[in-house]
Amino acid sequence: MRNGLKVLDTDCHQMEPAGMWAEYIDPKFADRAPARREFNGAQLMMVEDEPITNQTGSYPMDAKEFRDATLRGMQRFVKAREGQFSAASRLADMADEGVDAQVIYPTVGGQLLGKPFKDEALLLACCQAYNDWSLEYCSAAPKKLIMAAMLPMQAPALAIEEAKRVAAKGAGAFYLRPNPTNGRNLHHADYDGLWTTIETLGKPICIHDSGSPYWPSYGDRMETHTSGHIIAHPFEAMVAMMSLIWFGVIERFPRLKVVHVEADAGWLPYWLQRMEQHYEFSGNAEHPLLKKRPTEYFKSNFLVACRGDEMTLPAVIDLVGDDYVTFNTDYPHPDGTWPMGFEAFERQDISEASRRKIYWDNGAPLFGLS
């Protein structure tokens, strides 16, 4: 607890050890597991003889200036780094800040899901390796460390198989990228079976972009990682939300719960306004599966995570409501707000009731926390 309030951080990350993939992958894929290898004079994570992040120069992650900024940012995580980002070091940091639970996503794994695979069986094995390792990690405190599972969205039938397997083992949510994958947006009919499965499993999907994918990204048009990151995360989130609403996914799968993380929340009133304007103009003329107003679908099925330092947060609460926002810090990524985001949030000009909802009440039921 923090100042009398329970705290759920809905966007946190693993820092996967490079050797984990080969250790946890199905042994028949061990020699092909993601691993750190030399590529053009640099040591990069590779799979299928390619870097897991796109190295074309668009939205790059390898600029010296960016690496230097990352190293400076990581100085905030002394305890975690000394503990090699172990569950024990994470739980100690959580105790220091009064955080009751974290939802935990991959780092390298998120990048891996941003590329095509020649061998879909290898892709599935990579997802299974991460999921089994992360479940074991989170077993140190399963009510505090909520594991979000990687799904091989490049292969929808395999994604269904893995969702069932890992939910049975204790996964609390499913991690999805918002980008088009193999030419498919999230509303593509190929995913209908997956949405049916996830509805049945009763776990939320958590939509979270990651840098330098091979798939199309709004960051592609930029020449630096910083500029690409500024636009990619919120713009991809906005398009994913519109896609799920306007193309009838939420209409057809009304129990599918969606949490947008690491994209801020300040865009939310504008985006609902923009969708409502188009609904006023053309209704569902091109979208016959849109049976209700866009905002109705949003309010029944979505949460959007805020940073503590968003100056627009009071406006989000005023214009949309305090029932639709949750909280995140991006721990332990250096571009996030741990730990200063907590104090920034507590300085916001919002009510104690709103603070309680955003910190805990809105998100906790979705992740099985009473």
N, C-alpha and C positions, 0 to 999 in steps of 0.2 A: 504494500500500500504506500501511497505517496500523499502526504498531507490529508489523510483520511479518505482518499479515493483509490479504488482499485484501478490498475493501469494495464491495458492490453496494447502492446506495440504491434501493429498489423503488418509492418514491413521490416524484417530483419533478415540477415543472410548468413549462410555457411561460408567459410573460407576453406574450400576443399583442399586437403593435402594432395600434392601432385601424384603421389604413389597410391592414393586411395582407389583410383579407377581400376588399376590392374589387380589390386588385392581383392576387391569386392565383385568384380565382373565374373560372369560365368567363365570357368577356366578355359573353355574352348576358344574364348575371345581374348585371353589375357595378353597375347602378343600383339593384339590390335587395339588395345584399350587406349583411351586418351592419355597422352604422356607429354612431358616437356622435352622438346627436341630443337635442334638448331634449324633456323629458317632465315635465309638471307642475312646471316651474321648475327641473328638474335635468338635467344632461347624463348620459344613460344609453346603453348599448349597446342598439340596437333592430334588429329584423328583422320584416318583414311588419307594420310600423306598431305593433309592440308591444315593450315592454322584454323582453330575453331572460330576466330574472328576474321572478318574480311580485311585483307591487307591491300586493298586497291588504292588507298589514300583518301577515300571519302569517309568522313566521320571516323578518323583514325584514333587509335588508343595508344600509339607508340611514340608520340612526340616527346622529346626530352622535357619540355616545359610542363606537359601534362603529368609525366612520371614524377617530376620534382614536386609538383603540387600535391600529388597523391601521397608521396612520402611525408610531406609536411602534415597533411591531414591525418595520417595514421599515427602521429605522435599522441593523439588523444586516447589511443587504445593500448597503453603501456601494459596494463594487466592482461589484456587479451592476447597481445603479441607474445609476452613472456610465457603465457600458458599455451601457446600455439593454437589459440582460438578453440580451446577445449570446452566441453560442456561446463566443467567446473569454473573456468575463468568467466564464461558467459554468465553463469548463475551468480557469481560474485559481483559482476558489474550490475546485473539486474537488482541484486539486493542493495547495492550502494545507492541506486536511483529510485528504489521503491517500485520497480516494475514487477507485476504479478505474472505476466505471460507474454511470450513473443510468438508470432507466426514467422516461420523461418523458411526462406527460399534459397535455391542454389545461387552461386556466383558463376563459376565455370560452367555449371550445368545449364544455366540460362543462356550463356553464350553458345553452348553446344546446340541448343534447340533453335538457334538462328541460322543454321546451315543445312544444305541438302546432304543426304546420305546416299551413297551408292548401294549399301547393304543395310536394309531395314532391320534385319536380325541383329546386326551390330548396334544400331540405334537403340533398339529395345533393350539390349544387354547393357548399354551405357545408362539408360534410365533406371533399370533395375539395380545396377551397382550403386548409383547415387542414392536411390530411395532406400535400399537396405542399409547403407552406411548411415544415412541421416536418421532413419528410424532408430538405429542402435544408439546413435549420439543422443537423440531426444529422449530415449528411455531413461536417461539419468534423472529426468523430472518431467514425466509425460503430461502433467497438468499445467506445467509452466512453459514447456518447449513444444510448440505445435508445429508439426512437420507438414510442409506443403510439398506434394509429390510432383516430380517431373513426369510429363506424359509425352510420348512420341507423336506429336501432332502431325508430323510428316506422313504418318501411316495411321489413319483413323481406326482401323480394325485393331491394330496393336495397342493404340491408346485405350481402347475399351478394355482389352485384356489386362493392361497394367493398372488401370483405375480400379478394377475389381480386386486384383491381387493385393495392391498396396493399401487399399481401404480396409481389407480384412486384417492387415497387419498393424493398423493403427494410424494411418495418415489422417490428418485433420482437414486437409484442403488440397486443391490441385492448382499447381502453378502453370499458367499459360502466358505465352507472349501474345501481344496484340497484332503483330505484323501478319500480312498474308503469307501463308506457308504453302509451298508447292502450288502457288497460284490460287489458293483457297482463302477467302476471308472467313471470319468466324461464323458467318451465317450460311456457309456453303452446306448443301444438303448432305455431303459426305460426313458431316459431323453430327447428324441427327441421332444416330445410334449412340454416340458418346454422350450427348445431352440427356438422352433417355436414361442411360446408365448412371450418370452423375446425379440426376434427380432421384433415382431410386436409392442411391448410396447416401443421399442427404448431406453431402459435403459442398461447401462453396467453391467456385472457381475464383482464383485471384489473378488478375491481369496485371502484368508487370513487364515493361520493355527492358531491353538490355542492349549494351552498346555494340556497334560495328557488325550488325548481322549481314549475312549474305542475302537475306530476303529484303524486299523493298522496305525502306524506312524514310521517314521525313528527314532524318539526319543526313541522308545521302547527299543532299544538295549543298552541304556545308563542307568546308575544307579543314576544320578543326574539330576535335572531340567536344570541346566545350560548347561551341555553337550548335553542333549536331545534337548534343544532349539537351540543350535548352528547348529545342523544338520537338525532338523525337518522343520523349516520354509523355508529355501532355497531349500532343496531337494524335499520337497513336491510341492513347486511351480514349480520346473523344470519338475517334472514328470507330473504335471497337464498340463503344456504348451505342452509338447511332446504328451500327450494323446489327447488333443484337436486338434492338428495339424495332427498327423500321422494316427489317426483313422477316419479322415474325417469330424469331427464336423465343422471345419471352412469352409471346402469345401461345405458342405451341408447347412450351416447356415452362409452365408458370411457377414451378417449384425450384427452378434454377436460380441460385443466389450468386451474385456477382460482386466482387470487391475490387475496386481499382486502387492500386497502391503506387507509391513513388511517382506520382504525377501531379501532386498538389491538389487542392480543392477549389482554388479561386476561380477556375474556369467554369465551374458547374452552373451558376445562375445564367451566365451567357449562353452556355450550350443548350440548356433546357429552353431558354428563350428562342434560340435559333431554330431548334426543332419545332417548337410551338408555332413560330411564324410560318414555317413551311406547311405545317398541318392546317393552319388557318387558310392558307392559299389553295392547297390542292388536296387536303384531306388524305385519304389513302388511295388516290387515283392510280398511282403506280405501285402501291404497296397494299394489296388487298388483305394481307395478313395482319395489318395494323388495325385492330378492332377498337382500340381505345386511344386516348391522347398520349403522346410520348411521355409526358410527365407522370401519368398514372403508372405506366410500366416502370419508369425509373423508381418511383416511390415504393412500389411493391417488391422490387427485386434487387436494387443496387445500394451499395455503400461506396463512398469515395473517401480515401484517407487524406488527411491534412498534415502538413508540417506545423510545428508549434509557432513558427515565426511568420506565418502568412498574414500580412496586413489586411487581406481581403476576407479573413475568416468571419468577422462579425457580419459582413454583408452576406456571406453564404448562409449563415444562420437566419438572418433577417429575411432573405429573399426565398430560400428553399426550405429551411427548417433544420432543427438540431437533431432530427431522428435519422439523418442520412449521411452522417460524417463520422469517420473513425480517425484514429491517431497513428502516426508512424514516424520513425526516426531514421530508418535505413541502416541501423547498427549491423556490422561495424565498418561500413563503407565510409571512406573519408569525405565524400561529397554530401553525406547526410548531416543530421542535426543532433546526434548523440554527443554529449549529454545536454547541450545548451537548449535543445528544443523543448525540454520540459519546463524550464523557467520561462522561456518565451511564451509558451502556451498558457502558463499560469498568470502571465501579465495581460493576456487578452481581455478586452472589454466585453466579456460574455458572462452569463449567469453561472452560478455554481451548478445548477441543474444541467445546463448545456455542457459544462465541463465534465460532469459525471457521465453523461451519455456518450460523449466523444471518447473519453478515456476508456470506458468499459462497456456500458450498457448496450450500445448499439451493435458492437461487434461480437461480444462474448457469446451470445446464443448461437451465432453462425458457426463458431468454432468449438462448440460443445462445452463451453465454460458457463456454469450457472452463476 
